[in-house]
């Protein structure tokens, strides 16, 4: 029997999938990602981010 996900769990799952797709698309096109780091917005390579996270 499958466990039913709460609305919060469904939203978190959808957000993670959306972020995964955005990072993938940016890696394919070579566009940088804007992320929040140490209180500032910085631009990083999507490929660099994927390497850092081991994906």
Long-range contacts (C-beta under 8 A, 24 or more apart in sequence): 23-49, 23-50
